[in-house]
Amino acid sequence: MFLHDCSHFDTYSIFFSHLKTKFADVDTSELVIGSDQEGSLVKAIVKSFPEATHVLCTRHLKLNLSEKMKNGVGMHRKDRLDIEQRIFGRNGISNADDSAVFEEKCEEVEEFCKEKFPSLKGYFSTVLKPVLKGKIYEPQNAGRIEREWTNNNSESYNHVLKIAVDWKPQSLVDFVIKMTDMVEANYKDLRRAVIGRGPYTLASTHEHFKIDRHVWANKTLMERYKYFARFRRYRMKTKLVKSTDGRRVVNEARSKGKKKGQRKRKLADRTIYAKTATRAW
């Protein structure tokens, strides 16, 4: 996590230059770096990792477009939803599977904007279309990212932080204190889950850590600390299989278990997929 008190290009550059040194022995052309559309951030990423694939969050692009249509152009909600579907819908530009489809759908949007919203056509043609092509369409069809990629995981925590500080600027010291309080609250919820209390329960992969609250209470402070540390450090042992091109890693198929009436061949030898277990928190 990178904590910073401004959004300047120099600030981001220092961070990504530091990452660059950590990847000295890594083929950075295989890296895929995703972000929102913030100019300084994008510029710093591209400068530090010019050979990497940079992608943009479709959710942020959609929000930026919505803001432009609502406050910049003054479009009604029905028209805004129509444009959003043409661009980000299931059959929209962002989901085009070849260049002909991409260009055809772009032309349709440009003609639609030209007839009804001329001021939006320039924004689409000069700003949004190049981004859709280079940061979404091309990486998707090269197999570098999944379709409709978003950075929702980091954004959800970002939103929690903003609510915690009431969306107001904070000094770095105050922000660190607030963040420490949030982390401690999370740890408290985890400890309560270990003894079967609170709003959360342990995932099936971690149920063996559950302990009776009376036993927990009779442990010494150091014993509780070590027990909780083992719980936090625990990692499931998963066998992985890498694809021939090295771009995809999946869980290894089960080597045991047979279909009903099957004597020799394993289940995985007869099926085209393997059941996987999900980890819930």
N, C-alpha and C positions, 0 to 999 in steps of 0.2 A: 504494500500500500504506500502511495506517495502522498505525503501531506504537504500542501503548499498554500501560501497566503495570497497568491495572485495568479493570473492566467496569462502571463507574458511568455513570449517565445523563448527568451533566455532561460526562464525558469524550467520550462519543459525540456529544453535542449540539454541542460545540465543533467536532468534525470535520465534521458534516453542515451546520452553519451556515457553515463555510468553503466547502463545496461549493456551498451555496446562492448565495453571492456569485459563484461562477464560472459559474453558470447564469443570470445576470441577464438575458441576451438569449435565453434558451431557454424554449419552452413546456413547463414542467415537468409539465403534465398528461399529456404523452405519455411521461414517464419510467416505467419499470418497475424497481422496486428489490426485489431478492430477498435473503433472509436466513434464518437459523435462527430458533428460537422464543425466543431470549434476550430477556427482558422489557425491560431497559434499552435494548437496541439497537433493538428494534421501536418503543418509545416515542419514541426520538430521531428515528428515520426519519419516523414519522408526524407528529411535531411540526414538523420542518423542511420536509417535503415533503407536506403534507396533501392536495394535489391530485394527487399521483402515485399510481400503482398499486403497492401493496406486496404481495408474494407470499412464501410460505414454502416452504422446501425439503421435499419430500415424504419424503425420506430421514430428515431430522431428526424430522419428525412421527412417522414409523414407529418410529424408535428410542425416542422419548419414550413412545409408546404401549406398546411392548414392555417398557420399564422399569417402567411403571405396572402392567401386567398381571403381570409376574414378581415384583417386589418389593413392590408396593403391594397387589395383590389376591391374589397367590399362586396364579396359574393354572398348570395343566400346559401343557407345550409344545404338545400337540395342539390345545388350546383356544385358545392364543395365536395359532397359525398360522391357525386358522379365522377368528378375528376380524380378523386382518391381511388375509386374503384378501377378506373382506366389505367392508373399508374401502379397502384400497390395491391389491387385485387387478385383473386386466384388466377384470373386470365389476363392480368395486367402486364405492363412493361417489365416490372421487377421479376416476373416469373417466366419471361420469354426463354425458350430453350434453344433458339438459334438466331443468327444475325438477321435473317430475313424477317422473322417474326418481330424481333426487337425494333427494326427500322419501320416496319409497317405500323406497329402500334404507336410508335413515336409520331409518325406522320398523322395518324388519326387524331391524336391529342393536339398536335399543332394546328390542324385544320379546325378542330372544335374550338380551340382558344382564339384563333384568328377571327372566327365568325361571331363569337359571343363575348370574349374577354381578351381583346388585343393586348392589354397591358400585361396579362399573364403569359402570353406567348413568348415574349422576350425572356422572361425569367426561366421558363421551361427550356427554351432552346439553348440559352447561353450558360445557365447555372445548373439546372437539374438534370438535363439529358446527359451531359458529359459525366456527371457524377454517377448516374444510374448505370452508365455503360462501363466505366472504369473501376468503380468501387463495389458494384453489385453483380451486374450481368456477367462480366468476364470472369471474376473469381468463382461465381456459382457454377458456370458451365465448364470451368477448368477443374472442378472438384475440390476447390480450396476451402469453401464454406458451404454450409447447408443453406437451403432457400429461406428467405425472409429472416436472415440472421439479425439478432438484436443483442445488445449488451445489458439485458435486463438484470442479470445477476448482480453486477456492480452497481447498476442504477438503483436497485431496490435498497441497498445499504446506503447509498448516497442520499436517497429520499429520507431514510430513517434519521440520518445525521442532520439533515436540514430541518426536520421537524424538531429534533432535540434542541437546536439552537434558535428555534423560532424564525428561521429564514433570515437571520440577521448576521452581519459580519461579526467575527469574534477574533480576539487576539489569539495568537498561537498557543499561549499558555492556557487560556480559558478553554480553548477547543480541545487541547490534549486532556485536560481535566474532565471535560464532558465526555470525551470518548472513553476514557478510563472507567468512568462510572457506568457507561453502557456495557463495556466488556465485562465488568464485575457483575452486572445484573444478569448477563448471559451465563456466566459461570455459576451463579447462584441457581438459575433455572436448571442447569445441567446437574448440579449436585442434588437438587430436589428430585430430579428424574431418577437418579441412581437409587434413591431410597423409596421410590414409588410415590412421591408427593408432587404437588404442583400441576401446572397445565400441560406438561409434556410427558411422554412415555419414551422409553428406550426403543430404538429400532431393533428388529429381530436379530440383526448382526451383533448387537451389543447387549443383549438380554442377560448374558452370563455375568455382566458386571452388577446386576441388580443385587442389592443387599438390604437386609431387614434394617429398619430405622433404629431399632434398639441396639443391634450389633454395631451400627455406624456410630451411635452416640457413645458407646463404651470404648471406641478406639481412641488412641491418643491423637493429639493434633498432628504429629508427624506421620502416624499411620494413615490418617485420613488424607493428608497431603499426598503421600506416595500412591495411595489407592486411586485417587482422582487423577493423578499424573499418568498412571498406567492407562486409565480410561481414555484420556485425551490423546495419548500417543498411539493407541491401538489402531492398526491398519489391517484390513482383511487381506488375506493371502489369495490373490487372484492370478490364475495363469492366463497370460495374454498371448495372442497370435497376431503377428504383423503381416499386412498384405504384401504382395510381391513388389509393389512400387514403393513400399515404405511409408505411405501416407495415411494408412488407416490401421488402428489397433482395436481388436475386439476380444471379448472373453473367449477362452478356449471352450469348445463344445464338451459336454459331459462325456467322459470315457466309460461311464457305467450306465446301467439301466438298459433294458431291452423292451421292444414292443411286445404286446401280447402274442404268444405263440412263436416268438423269435428265439432261436437257440444259440446262434453263433454271432451274427453281426450285431454290432452295437447300434443303439438308437441313432447316434449322430451319423452313422454310415448310410442310413436310410432316409434321412430328412435333409431339407435344404436350409434349415435354420436351427439355432439352438436356443432353448429357453434361458433367459437371463434373469437374475434376481436384482431387484432395485433396492437401493439403500434409502431408507426414509429417516428424516430427522424432524 
